[in-house]
Amino acid sequence: MVFTSAGRVFRLKAHELPDAGRDARGQHLANILQLGPEESVAEVMPLRDYNEAPYLLLATRKGMIKKTRLAEYDSPRSAGLIAINLREGDTVVGAMLLGDNQDAMLVSKRGYSVRFHAGDKSVRPMGRTATGVRGIA
């Protein structure tokens, strides 16, 4: 799974990527994905199947977080799926798989941090196109 700064997610299968030799220079991801002009790759997450973890947690530069069921992203579209609706001037900075008994930690550029339990009581799961909730200021 490839998450972009604009809040989209692409699903790439390893066997569909172009083959190259060990001393080849490779190919830019913009040639493989349909990225927008100001869009960049925020996170690349290896995933064998959609049962690896129950949830996916997304974090944005302005402190928004969103927890979604991982199974909601099991849809192959060449233009990508909307993973999160972003507010004006916001970008995705990270994504991680999350279980019910794990903790997540957000750190700001000023050195402030917040740690929270990932259970449904502190952050409830949302739909795929939701904006999320404020995680840290």
Helices and strands as residue ranges (DSSP letters): E 2-4, E 8-10, G 14-16, G 29-31, E 41-44, E 55-60, E 64-69, G 70-73, E 81-82, E 92-98, E 103-107, E 113-117, E 133-134
